[in-house]
Amino acid sequence: MNDADLEKELTLDRQLCFALYGAAHAFNRAYKPLLEPFGLTYPQYLVMMALWEEDGQQVKMLGEKLGLDSGTLSPLLKRLEQAGYVERRRDTADERQVFITLTEPGRAMKSHAVKVMRAIGEQTGCTMGELATLRDSLNILKKRLSALE
C-alpha cells in the first residue's frame, strides 16, 4: 500500500472503531425516548434484560454478563431498586454475596420490552435477518477482541 492509499485509510470515516462508536451513540439516542416512560436509561434496560433472562443473579455474575465493573453496576442497581424494579438481597450463608431479583413491577415491564425491541427494529430499517447477521458479526468481533486481553 502506498502513502496515498494509507492516507485515505486513515480518514475518520474509514475507521471501524468510529463507525461502532457512532452506531452505539445512535442506538442510545434511539432507545432514550422509548425507555423514558419507564424511567430507565439504556444501561439500566440492559440490566433488566439480563434479569428477565435469568432472575435472581449474583451481582458479580450480572456484572460479568454485562461487562460492567462493580463501580458502574452498583449505582445502576441502586437506582433500579429505588424505582421499585429490583431488590438486592444478601446471601444468608455468605453476606458478601448479593443477589438481584426482579420485583413484580420489574417482571411486568418485560411485556413492554417487546414493543421497545420492535420499535428499534423499525428505526434501523433492517429486516430481522439483517439485524441477526449484524449482531452475530459484532459478537464474533467482540469475542476476537476479548481474546487479546
C-alpha beads as a LAMMPS data file, in Angstrom:
LAMMPS data file: protein, C-alpha beads

149 atoms
148 bonds

1 atom types
1 bond types

-500.0 500.0 xlo xhi
-500.0 500.0 ylo yhi
-500.0 500.0 zlo zhi

Masses

1 110.0

Atoms # bond

1 1 1 0.000 0.000 0.000
2 1 1 1.464 3.347 -0.974
3 1 1 1.431 6.523 1.128
4 1 1 -1.607 7.984 -0.673
5 1 1 -3.625 4.814 0.000
6 1 1 -2.536 4.851 3.646
7 1 1 -3.588 8.484 3.967
8 1 1 -7.011 7.617 2.544
9 1 1 -7.386 4.698 5.007
10 1 1 -6.549 6.965 7.953
11 1 1 -9.593 9.172 7.494
12 1 1 -12.088 9.046 10.331
13 1 1 -14.984 7.813 8.210
14 1 1 -12.931 4.731 7.159
15 1 1 -12.330 3.583 10.750
16 1 1 -14.325 0.624 12.086
17 1 1 -13.916 1.892 15.651
18 1 1 -15.501 5.231 14.729
19 1 1 -18.400 3.529 12.933
20 1 1 -19.051 1.351 16.017
21 1 1 -18.735 4.358 18.314
22 1 1 -21.216 6.353 16.232
23 1 1 -23.641 3.435 15.957
24 1 1 -23.544 2.890 19.731
25 1 1 -24.392 6.528 20.353
26 1 1 -27.154 6.430 17.744
27 1 1 -28.649 3.374 19.450
28 1 1 -28.538 5.105 22.827
29 1 1 -30.346 8.114 21.356
30 1 1 -32.945 5.864 19.699
31 1 1 -33.622 3.984 22.943
32 1 1 -33.894 7.096 25.102
33 1 1 -37.476 8.159 24.194
34 1 1 -38.642 4.536 24.254
35 1 1 -37.296 3.972 27.773
36 1 1 -38.202 7.350 29.294
37 1 1 -41.798 6.293 30.137
38 1 1 -40.301 3.600 32.397
39 1 1 -37.699 5.901 33.910
40 1 1 -34.903 3.719 32.526
41 1 1 -31.583 4.561 30.964
42 1 1 -30.139 2.278 28.303
43 1 1 -27.652 0.632 30.727
44 1 1 -30.489 0.055 33.216
45 1 1 -32.518 -1.523 30.423
46 1 1 -29.646 -3.920 29.720
47 1 1 -29.637 -4.915 33.407
48 1 1 -33.372 -5.540 33.237
49 1 1 -32.967 -7.643 30.087
50 1 1 -30.305 -9.760 31.799
51 1 1 -32.636 -10.256 34.769
52 1 1 -35.616 -11.145 32.562
53 1 1 -33.376 -13.784 31.037
54 1 1 -32.290 -15.107 34.454
55 1 1 -33.780 -13.659 37.634
56 1 1 -32.015 -13.880 40.977
57 1 1 -28.455 -13.421 39.755
58 1 1 -25.458 -12.611 41.903
59 1 1 -24.213 -9.066 41.356
60 1 1 -20.814 -10.445 40.353
61 1 1 -22.314 -12.721 37.667
62 1 1 -24.569 -9.954 36.397
63 1 1 -21.564 -7.661 36.036
64 1 1 -19.643 -10.326 34.129
65 1 1 -22.575 -10.980 31.792
66 1 1 -22.951 -7.251 31.036
67 1 1 -19.248 -6.430 31.008
68 1 1 -19.680 -3.893 33.825
69 1 1 -17.470 -3.436 36.864
70 1 1 -18.987 -3.059 40.322
71 1 1 -18.329 0.690 40.326
72 1 1 -20.623 1.062 37.323
73 1 1 -23.132 -1.661 38.146
74 1 1 -23.801 -0.774 41.797
75 1 1 -25.235 2.701 41.081
76 1 1 -27.402 1.243 38.292
77 1 1 -28.785 -1.372 40.663
78 1 1 -29.363 1.222 43.380
79 1 1 -31.435 3.374 41.005
80 1 1 -33.389 0.326 39.772
81 1 1 -34.088 -0.609 43.394
82 1 1 -35.230 2.949 44.193
83 1 1 -37.554 2.784 41.176
84 1 1 -39.056 -0.416 42.576
85 1 1 -37.943 -2.711 39.749
86 1 1 -35.409 -4.877 41.629
87 1 1 -34.468 -5.952 45.122
88 1 1 -30.991 -6.606 46.456
89 1 1 -30.657 -9.426 48.955
90 1 1 -27.591 -10.646 50.790
91 1 1 -26.975 -14.377 50.879
92 1 1 -27.731 -15.702 54.369
93 1 1 -24.842 -18.182 54.109
94 1 1 -22.329 -15.616 52.822
95 1 1 -23.090 -11.947 53.500
96 1 1 -20.569 -10.892 50.833
97 1 1 -22.782 -12.327 48.102
98 1 1 -25.598 -10.081 46.892
99 1 1 -28.414 -11.371 44.690
100 1 1 -30.611 -9.221 42.466
101 1 1 -34.218 -10.223 41.961
102 1 1 -36.985 -8.607 39.989
103 1 1 -39.983 -7.186 41.806
104 1 1 -43.479 -7.632 40.405
105 1 1 -43.306 -4.246 38.574
106 1 1 -39.885 -5.277 37.219
107 1 1 -41.252 -8.571 35.894
108 1 1 -44.327 -6.846 34.452
109 1 1 -42.156 -4.433 32.471
110 1 1 -40.915 -7.339 30.330
111 1 1 -44.117 -7.283 28.271
112 1 1 -43.281 -3.702 27.222
113 1 1 -39.769 -4.688 26.163
114 1 1 -41.146 -6.420 23.068
115 1 1 -42.587 -3.083 21.927
116 1 1 -39.229 -1.405 22.516
117 1 1 -37.433 -4.114 20.530
118 1 1 -39.891 -3.805 17.627
119 1 1 -39.601 -0.008 17.597
120 1 1 -35.815 -0.195 17.460
121 1 1 -36.045 -2.760 14.674
122 1 1 -38.282 -0.436 12.680
123 1 1 -35.986 2.536 13.282
124 1 1 -32.984 0.677 11.866
125 1 1 -34.814 -0.088 8.628
126 1 1 -33.281 -3.569 8.704
127 1 1 -35.046 -6.883 8.451
128 1 1 -34.860 -9.253 11.405
129 1 1 -32.449 -11.394 9.360
130 1 1 -30.175 -8.427 8.659
131 1 1 -30.190 -7.486 12.335
132 1 1 -29.345 -11.063 13.325
133 1 1 -26.425 -11.160 10.861
134 1 1 -25.117 -7.820 12.111
135 1 1 -25.462 -8.922 15.752
136 1 1 -23.659 -12.188 15.057
137 1 1 -20.816 -10.373 13.273
138 1 1 -20.428 -7.942 16.170
139 1 1 -20.410 -10.808 18.679
140 1 1 -17.630 -12.513 16.709
141 1 1 -15.664 -9.267 16.656
142 1 1 -16.171 -8.796 20.404
143 1 1 -15.035 -12.355 21.084
144 1 1 -11.887 -11.896 18.974
145 1 1 -11.022 -8.616 20.675
146 1 1 -11.685 -10.089 24.123
147 1 1 -9.256 -12.890 23.336
148 1 1 -6.500 -10.259 23.050
149 1 1 -6.860 -9.272 26.701

Bonds

1 1 1 2
2 1 2 3
3 1 3 4
4 1 4 5
5 1 5 6
6 1 6 7
7 1 7 8
8 1 8 9
9 1 9 10
10 1 10 11
11 1 11 12
12 1 12 13
13 1 13 14
14 1 14 15
15 1 15 16
16 1 16 17
17 1 17 18
18 1 18 19
19 1 19 20
20 1 20 21
21 1 21 22
22 1 22 23
23 1 23 24
24 1 24 25
25 1 25 26
26 1 26 27
27 1 27 28
28 1 28 29
29 1 29 30
30 1 30 31
31 1 31 32
32 1 32 33
33 1 33 34
34 1 34 35
35 1 35 36
36 1 36 37
37 1 37 38
38 1 38 39
39 1 39 40
40 1 40 41
41 1 41 42
42 1 42 43
43 1 43 44
44 1 44 45
45 1 45 46
46 1 46 47
47 1 47 48
48 1 48 49
49 1 49 50
50 1 50 51
51 1 51 52
52 1 52 53
53 1 53 54
54 1 54 55
55 1 55 56
56 1 56 57
57 1 57 58
58 1 58 59
59 1 59 60
60 1 60 61
61 1 61 62
62 1 62 63
63 1 63 64
64 1 64 65
65 1 65 66
66 1 66 67
67 1 67 68
68 1 68 69
69 1 69 70
70 1 70 71
71 1 71 72
72 1 72 73
73 1 73 74
74 1 74 75
75 1 75 76
76 1 76 77
77 1 77 78
78 1 78 79
79 1 79 80
80 1 80 81
81 1 81 82
82 1 82 83
83 1 83 84
84 1 84 85
85 1 85 86
86 1 86 87
87 1 87 88
88 1 88 89
89 1 89 90
90 1 90 91
91 1 91 92
92 1 92 93
93 1 93 94
94 1 94 95
95 1 95 96
96 1 96 97
97 1 97 98
98 1 98 99
99 1 99 100
100 1 100 101
101 1 101 102
102 1 102 103
103 1 103 104
104 1 104 105
105 1 105 106
106 1 106 107
107 1 107 108
108 1 108 109
109 1 109 110
110 1 110 111
111 1 111 112
112 1 112 113
113 1 113 114
114 1 114 115
115 1 115 116
116 1 116 117
117 1 117 118
118 1 118 119
119 1 119 120
120 1 120 121
121 1 121 122
122 1 122 123
123 1 123 124
124 1 124 125
125 1 125 126
126 1 126 127
127 1 127 128
128 1 128 129
129 1 129 130
130 1 130 131
131 1 131 132
132 1 132 133
133 1 133 134
134 1 134 135
135 1 135 136
136 1 136 137
137 1 137 138
138 1 138 139
139 1 139 140
140 1 140 141
141 1 141 142
142 1 142 143
143 1 143 144
144 1 144 145
145 1 145 146
146 1 146 147
147 1 147 148
148 1 148 149
